[in-house]
């Protein structure tokens, strides 16, 4: 039998990857739903509505990846995961 020891997770061990495209009207609600201590990685798919500025104003500690073109949901998620410290 394989035994593994696990360490208890804390909120600082968790990051939320959020993919956006022209989401300025809703991103604050999404970000405010996350508890303090959870890392936030926002991957923006070339928004033109101020989404990234809104993210900065609501969650200054968020990591923002700004794509020059809409890379699609799957690729953007992969970009976000690449930005997570445990990956």
N, C-alpha and C positions, 0 to 999 in steps of 0.2 A: 504494500500500500504506500503510495506516494503521499508524503505529508508536506505541506507548504505552510510557511508562516506568513500571515498577512498583517500589515500594519493598518490601523484604522485610518480611513480617509477623512480629510477635513475639506472645507469648502475651497481652500487654496489649492487643493489637488485637482479641482474640477474647472474646466473652461467650457463655455458655451460658444459654439461656432454659429454665427448668424449670417445668412446670405441675404443681401438686399439688392433691390433694383427699384429705384424711384419710390422709396419707402419712408420718406420724411414724415408723412402724415401718421404713421403708425409705429415707427421705431422707438419712440420714447416709451410707449406703453410696454413694448416688449422688453426693453432694457430695465425699466423700473420693476418688472416682475421677477427679475433675478435677484437673489439675495446678495448682500454685501459679502465680499470675499471670493465670489466666483469670478474667475477670469472671463473676459469677454473678447472674442475675436470676431470682428465684423468684416466680411468680405463683400465689397460693394461692386456690383457688375455695371459700372459706367453710368451711374445715376446722374440725372441732370436737374434734380429737384432739391438739392441741398441735403441729401441724406447724410453724407459724411459730416457736414457741419453740425447737423442735429445730433448725431452720435457724440461728437466731441463736447457739445454743450450739456448733454445728459449724463454721459459716462466718460469723463476725461481720461480714465485709466484704460479704456478700451484700446486694443490693438486694431488698427484699421488697415486693411489691404484694399487699395483702390485699383481696380482693373480699368484699363483704357477702353476695353470693349467688353461686351457681355459675354463672359466665358461659359455661361450656363451653370445650372445649379450644382451638378455633380463635380465639375472641375473646381468651382468656387469652394465647395465643401472640402475638397482635397487640399486646396490652398490654405484654408483655415486650419485644418489638422496639421499641416506642415509647420504652422506657427505655434502649435502647442508645445510647451516645454518638455512634456514627457514622451513625445513622439520621436 
